[in-house]
Amino acid sequence: MQQQETQQTIQSSLLPESSSFSESLKDLVVNVNSLAHQCEGDSQKLLALLRILETLHREIRSDMFEPSLPNTRNSLYEILREIEETGGWPYIERMKLQTLIQCLSEETPPNTELQETR
């Protein structure tokens, strides 16, 4: 079911219609989704996958996207308008530490006082 949701997201207006670029992106999403499902239940592997995706996002943004931005006001306005109309700025959200602690505390029994043995 989750793969269907991912495919629906892929088919949204975020991708150019019928191009090899679009097909490559679809293949990439299917591969990443498949890898994530293979790692399901293994938090270490899923964390590694998330870190890789975050690193790729950062590298693409800083090394390729930012230098490709237009240098005229009108052209820059056009790309900003496109970003806003097609879903906003891509953002990889990090889990908040407080949320992580809450998840951990829900899974473990409450702390009991340690008994000292002397």
N, C-alpha and C positions, 0 to 999 in steps of 0.2 A: 504494500500500500504506500509506503514511504517513497519507493522508487517512482510510483505513478505521480505523486505530488511533485517530486523533483523534475520529472519529465514535463509536467504542466508548467512549472516555473520556467523551464528551458524554452518552452514554446511561447512564452509571453512576448510582449513587444520589446523586450530587452535585447533580443538577437535580431540581426538583419535577416530578412527572409531569403530562403533558398540560396545560400552561398556556401562555398567550401569552408569558410571561416566559421559559419554557424554550425555546420556539421562537425567540425573539429571541436568546437566548444561543447556540443552535445556529447561527443565521445569522451571528452575530458570529464564532464560531470558524471557520466555513467561510470567511468573508471574510478573516480574518487569516491563516488557513492558505494560502489562495489567493495572497494578497499575498506571503507568505513564499516560496512556490514561484516566483513571478514574479521574486523577487530572488535566487533560488538562484545561488550562485557569485559574487555581488557583495557582498563583505564590508561595504562602506560602507553600502549600502542595508539590509542585514540588521542592522547595528549601529544604524542610525537606528530601525528597527522595534523592536528590543529596548529602546532608550532610551525610546521612546514608550510601550511597554507597561509599563515600569518606572515611568514618570511617572504613567501612569493608575492603576496599582496603588497608588502612594503617595498620590495625590489622593483616590481612593475610600476608602482606609483612613483617612486622617487627617481628611478633610473630611466624610465621610458615615458610614462604618462606626463609627468611635469615638464620635461624638456619638449614634449610634443605640443604643449599648449600654444595656442595662437598668440601672436604678439600685438594684435590690434584690438582695440576696445570692442568693436562690433563683432569680430570673430570670437572673442572671449565670451561676450554676452551670449552668443548663439550656443556655444558648448555648455555654458552654465544653465541656460534655459533647457537644453536637451537633458542634462543631468537631472534637473528638477522634474521634468515631465515624464521621464522614464524610470523613476523610482528613487531618485536621490543619490547621494554620494555613497559609493560602496564602503561598507564599514564592517570590520570583523570585531564583534563584541567579545570582550573577555569576561569570563565568569568572575563575579565579585567574590572576594575572599570571604565576606560575611555569608554569602550564599553557600559557598563550599563548606564552611564550618557548620552551617545549619544542616546541610545534607549529611555530613559526617555524624553530627549529634543525633540525628533521627535514626541512623543505622546502628549505633552503638548504645549499649545500655548506659544508664546514668552512672557517673563515677561513684564508686563506693569508697569509703575511707579505707586506706590501706592499714592493715593491722601489723603492728610492729612485732617482730619475734625477737625476743632477747634471750 
